[in-house]
Amino acid sequence: MEKRQLNKEEWAKTELARMAAKLFSPVGKNPYFRGEKAIRNFMELVRSLSEFSEKEAQWVASWIDYLGDRKTATEISQAPTRFREIITARFNELRAYAP
């Protein structure tokens, strides 16, 4: 059987789908706890975003990295004042690929 090469667009979609699966349906990963509240996935994080302060940006970045999204974690670490904007943009980019 001949393996077909993915073109750039197909490869990008595949990678986005993989990342969406890691963030929206993390299997075998611990939730991020904020007090008594457990945040289990990216959807729950976005819904709770207004509850987080800028001081918590590094913790959120660490959790996102733990889930497998080093790119977003690095962006947050480099610009913690923009962490809500960065998370929202990544959510909007990946939600169409969420399982």
Residue pairs with C-beta under 8 A, 6 or more apart in sequence:
6 14
13 97
16 93
16 94
16 97
17 97
19 68
19 69
19 94
19 97
20 94
20 95
20 97
20 98
20 99
21 97
21 98
21 99
22 67
22 68
22 69
23 41
23 42
23 64
23 67
23 68
23 69
23 90
23 94
23 98
24 41
24 42
24 43
24 94
24 95
24 98
24 99
25 41
25 98
25 99
26 40
26 41
26 67
26 68
29 66
29 67
30 66
31 38
31 39
31 40
32 38
32 39
32 45
32 59
32 60
32 63
33 39
34 48
34 51
34 52
34 56
37 48
39 45
39 48
42 67
42 90
42 91
42 94
42 98
43 91
43 98
45 60
45 87
46 87
46 88
46 91
49 84
49 87
49 88
50 84
52 60
52 83
52 84
54 80
54 81
54 83
57 76
57 80
57 81
57 83
58 76
58 77
58 80
60 76
60 83
60 87
61 72
61 73
61 74
61 76
61 77
61 80
61 83
62 73
64 72
64 73
64 76
64 87
65 73
65 74
69 90
72 86
72 87
72 90
75 86
76 82
76 83
76 86
76 87
79 86
